Amino acid sequence: MSIFTKIINREIPSTIIYEDEKIIVIKDIKPLAKTHLLIIPKKEIPTINDLEEVDRELLSEMFFVAKKVAKDLKIDEWYQLHFNVWEKWWQEVMHIHMHLLSNS
């Protein structure tokens, strides 16, 4: 079980920015920008390479949640979205998540 699943299950505290039945958005504990959020599907999928055809809608939903959160936080004029896929250096938690970063 990933640390994100533990956050989703409320076993570990986190600052939750948004949540629905499929996705949770939390503040990153090691921010790289003024705003650094993690958009996490509640379904535990280790990496982008582990996505299956059935996950298309979930991945799309992550982008729509990012758009909504950016607008709600009034940072929708400038922000970055990205995924990391490389266990040894970049992807620290083996549960897909999208970073939303903004210096606004």
Wavefront OBJ file of the C-alpha trace (Angstrom):
o trace
v 0.000 0.000 0.000
v 1.424 3.379 -1.015
v 1.680 6.419 1.223
v -0.945 8.051 -1.013
v -3.382 5.211 -0.339
v -2.742 5.728 3.371
v -3.550 9.436 2.918
v -6.709 8.563 0.973
v -7.700 6.164 3.794
v -6.964 8.917 6.379
v -4.250 6.810 7.999
v -1.740 9.636 7.426
v -2.650 13.329 7.693
v -2.297 15.633 4.716
v -3.583 18.994 3.547
v -6.419 18.111 1.191
v -7.266 20.758 -1.403
v -9.910 18.812 -3.337
v -11.521 15.387 -3.242
v -14.182 13.471 -5.098
v -14.979 9.778 -5.503
v -12.048 9.145 -7.905
v -9.356 11.728 -7.133
v -7.742 13.538 -4.240
v -5.557 16.660 -4.450
v -3.063 17.372 -1.675
v -0.260 19.828 -0.979
v 3.198 18.433 -1.689
v 5.250 18.164 1.509
v 8.424 19.183 -0.380
v 7.138 22.025 -2.592
v 9.202 23.088 -5.585
v 7.034 26.145 -6.283
v 4.779 28.581 -4.437
v 1.899 26.242 -5.251
v 2.814 22.568 -5.545
v -0.072 20.137 -5.475
v -0.363 16.432 -6.179
v -3.364 15.165 -8.118
v -3.762 11.523 -7.177
v -6.236 8.934 -8.397
v -7.713 6.857 -5.604
v -7.078 3.773 -7.691
v -3.533 2.661 -6.928
v -1.590 2.363 -10.199
v 2.218 2.219 -9.775
v 3.367 4.179 -12.856
v 2.124 5.590 -16.144
v 3.562 2.445 -17.732
v 1.072 0.386 -15.711
v -1.998 2.165 -17.072
v -4.523 -0.043 -18.809
v -7.170 0.781 -21.370
v -9.784 0.947 -18.617
v -7.819 3.815 -16.988
v -8.288 6.271 -19.886
v -11.209 8.073 -18.271
v -9.440 8.279 -14.903
v -6.358 9.853 -16.462
v -8.536 12.347 -18.326
v -10.364 13.176 -15.101
v -7.034 14.061 -13.468
v -6.518 16.815 -16.057
v -10.018 18.197 -15.560
v -9.502 18.238 -11.793
v -6.201 20.084 -12.327
v -8.002 22.687 -14.420
v -10.731 23.118 -11.781
v -8.284 23.410 -8.880
v -6.107 25.914 -10.763
v -9.170 28.034 -11.497
v -10.424 27.780 -7.894
v -7.003 28.899 -6.619
v -6.856 31.681 -9.225
v -3.606 30.377 -10.704
v -5.132 29.298 -14.009
v -3.160 31.885 -15.999
v 0.144 30.089 -15.442
v 0.818 26.621 -14.111
v 2.623 23.430 -15.044
v 1.403 19.851 -14.995
v 3.689 16.867 -15.099
v 4.129 13.209 -14.288
v 7.377 11.552 -13.283
v 8.169 8.039 -14.461
v 11.473 6.795 -13.214
v 11.567 4.950 -9.944
v 15.258 5.429 -9.158
v 15.285 9.234 -9.342
v 12.034 10.979 -10.053
v 9.012 9.006 -8.962
v 9.344 8.719 -5.198
v 5.923 7.144 -4.599
v 4.888 4.235 -6.777
v 1.298 5.427 -7.187
v 0.696 7.646 -10.214
v 0.228 11.298 -9.450
v 0.328 14.509 -11.407
v 2.164 17.566 -10.119
v 0.529 20.968 -10.452
v 3.055 23.758 -9.951
v 2.704 27.507 -10.084
v 4.615 30.505 -8.800
v 1.438 32.569 -8.838
l 1 2 3 4 5 6 7 8 9 10 11 12 13 14 15 16 17 18 19 20 21 22 23 24 25 26 27 28 29 30 31 32 33 34 35 36 37 38 39 40 41 42 43 44 45 46 47 48 49 50 51 52 53 54 55 56 57 58 59 60 61 62 63 64 65 66 67 68 69 70 71 72 73 74 75 76 77 78 79 80 81 82 83 84 85 86 87 88 89 90 91 92 93 94 95 96 97 98 99 100 101 102 103 104
